[in-house]
């Protein structure tokens, strides 16, 4: 675990200072990836991907009617954001809770350095069972859009339970990658799972790669299971909000149409980044050219407004019993 600091001599025993080895990012298929615990996260960390993540964050704020959390927080002292990405959530939380210490963790040091004094970023691999802090330390633990990030989201929740204070809250926001449709405009896959709708085929193949071929697996279909995993880990008062996120701007509702536009752009901007590792040599074994040829039909499907598909967005809040 590495604390992000400009003074590399300031180093605690249980953390190591940010060194060139952490930021010596590998390049593959023209995209940049993390070096710390290399390979454990299969998506890029370059500027293009950071821009997409920031756009996604603002889209989800619109989905959540401007709210960035739902837990009934009462002056929390210690807040943890796992997989913080660009660090935008801790910075916004700092303005809402200026007396809190807010820590964002990630495998890549891509966060800004000019942040509020109560915001800190650490390089950390959250799947380790022993975290930097003492048990029962955090008042609130937050995750967002971590689908496909871990070999076991269920184990992550068990570890989070250990480090959350009794009476503290955990909140997980995640996106169900499987497509939904209420009016039969989404083509039904055939008996072999093949569909005339390109994104359907991408989701099926990507799910096969991340759950069976990438080692260790990084299953994508975690969002609908979070509620059950939280209860199994010992959390109480589990509450789940499920919101529709139109895949494209097909809706007649102005707000949903805007969300659909952002979601469509999010997919279009991210498809290559989502595909190169899972469809490439570590996954399905395709060449980069073959991947890009396949993505042509996927992008075409994302521009077809006659298909009224949507994704479900899950926001789940739970409390650790006192």
Beta strands, then each sheet from edge to edge (+ up, - down):
strand 1: 2-3
strand 2: 27-28
strand 3: 31-32
strand 4: 78-82
strand 5: 101-106
strand 6: 119-123
strand 7: 138-144
strand 8: 164-181
strand 9: 235-246
strand 10: 309-320
sheet 1: 1+ 6- 5- 4- 7- 8- 10+ 9-
sheet 2: 2+ 3-
end
